[in-house]
Amino acid sequence: MNNSNKKLKNLKKEIDHLQQNNEGESKPKQGSGASFGFKISTEIVAALVVGVGIGLIVDNYFGTRPFGLIIFFILGAFAGFLNVYRVMRRIEKQ
Amino acid sequence: MSASGEKHSPLEQFEIMPLVQIKSGGVDLSFTNSSLSMIITVTFITLFLTFSVNTRSIIPSRVQLLSELCYNFIAQLLKDTIGNEGRKYFPFVFTIFMFVLIGNMVGMIPYSFTFTSHIIVTFALAAVVFIGVTILGFVKHGFHYFALLAPQGLPWYMLPILIPIELISYLSRPISLSVRLFANMLAGHTLLKVFAGFVLPLGLAGILPLAFIVALTGLEILIAFLQAYVFAILTCLYINDALHLH
C-alpha cells in the first residue's frame, strides 16, 4: 500500500513536470494562410447568401421586384464585413 | 490512354447510394451509404468511449488516455470560452465534436464514405446548434435577447440600418458554420482523387503525385481534426454569446 502510494506520488511529479514542459503546445495551430483566407471568404459568402435570400423572399412577398434584392444585397455585404471584422478581432485576441 | 480515367470521376466518391430501399408516403427514407457511415461513426464512438474507460484505472492505459484526452480537450475549450457555467453544455458540445471528428476520420479510410462532405448533413448539424442557441438565449434573457441585435451606446437613428445588418449577420452563422466544414471536406477529398488519377497515366513519373498524395493524406487528417475543432469552438462561442449579452 505504502509502496503504491509512493509510486503514485512519483508519477504525479513526473506528470506535472511534463505538463510544465508542454505548456503552450497543447492548443492546436490555427492552420495555414489558405485556411485563414477560407475562413474569411465563407463569412462574406454566407452573409451575402442570407442577404440575397431575404431580398428574394421580400420581393416575392411584396412584389417589389428589384428593390428588395438590391437593398438586402447591400445589407448582406455590410453584414459580411461585420462578420469578417468580428473574426479578425477574435483572432487578434488569441 | 486518357479514356481509362473517364469512368472514375473525382466526384464519384460523394454519390449517395441507397442500400435498403424504404419509401413511405412519397418520402424517400432509404438506408444509404451515408446512413451506414453515420451508424459506423456513432457505434465506434459509443464502443470506444465505453470500453476505453471501462477499467477506470488510476494509471490509464493508452486507450483510456486517448478518451480522457478528448474529454479534457472539450472541457478546457468550454472553460476557456464560456467559463465555469459552460460545464452544463459539455454533453452537447462533446457529442457534436466527436460526431464530426470521427465522421471525418471514418471518411479518411479508403473506400469509405465521408458524410460530412454533404452540405445537408453539416447544415443540419449547424441548424441544431443555431436553433438551440437561439432558444437558449430566449430562455435566459426573454425578449431582452433582441438586444443582441443592437450594440450598446448606439444613437437611435443608426438602428434602422444596423438592426437588419446584425440580423443578417446572425442568420448567416449556420450557413458559414456548415459551408466551412462541408467545403473543406469536399475540396480535400476531391483533390486527393484528382491527384490519384495522375498516378497511373504518368507511368514512372507517377511516383511524384503518389508522394504528394501521401503528404496530402496527412494534411487531410489534420484538416479533419481542425474542422471538428472549429465546429466545436464556434458552438462554444455562440453559446457564450447567448449567455452573456454584450
Chai-1 contact restraints between the chains, C-beta under 6 A:
chainA,res_idxA,chainB,res_idxB,connection_type,confidence,min_distance_angstrom,max_distance_angstrom,comment,restraint_id
A,P28,B,Y229,contact,1.0,0.0,6.0,A-B,restraint_1
A,G31,B,L226,contact,1.0,0.0,6.0,A-B,restraint_2
A,T42,B,S176,contact,1.0,0.0,6.0,A-B,restraint_3
A,T42,B,V179,contact,1.0,0.0,6.0,A-B,restraint_4
A,T42,B,R180,contact,1.0,0.0,6.0,A-B,restraint_5
A,E43,B,S176,contact,1.0,0.0,6.0,A-B,restraint_6
A,A46,B,S172,contact,1.0,0.0,6.0,A-B,restraint_7
A,A46,B,I175,contact,1.0,0.0,6.0,A-B,restraint_8
A,A46,B,S176,contact,1.0,0.0,6.0,A-B,restraint_9
A,A47,B,I168,contact,1.0,0.0,6.0,A-B,restraint_10
A,A47,B,S172,contact,1.0,0.0,6.0,A-B,restraint_11
A,V49,B,I175,contact,1.0,0.0,6.0,A-B,restraint_12
A,V50,B,I168,contact,1.0,0.0,6.0,A-B,restraint_13
A,V50,B,L171,contact,1.0,0.0,6.0,A-B,restraint_14
A,V50,B,S172,contact,1.0,0.0,6.0,A-B,restraint_15
A,G51,B,I168,contact,1.0,0.0,6.0,A-B,restraint_16
A,L75,B,P164,contact,1.0,0.0,6.0,A-B,restraint_17
A,L75,B,I165,contact,1.0,0.0,6.0,A-B,restraint_18
A,L75,B,I168,contact,1.0,0.0,6.0,A-B,restraint_19
A,G76,B,I168,contact,1.0,0.0,6.0,A-B,restraint_20
A,F78,B,I165,contact,1.0,0.0,6.0,A-B,restraint_21
A,A79,B,I165,contact,1.0,0.0,6.0,A-B,restraint_22
A,A79,B,I168,contact,1.0,0.0,6.0,A-B,restraint_23
A,A79,B,S169,contact,1.0,0.0,6.0,A-B,restraint_24
A,L82,B,S169,contact,1.0,0.0,6.0,A-B,restraint_25
A,N83,B,S169,contact,1.0,0.0,6.0,A-B,restraint_26
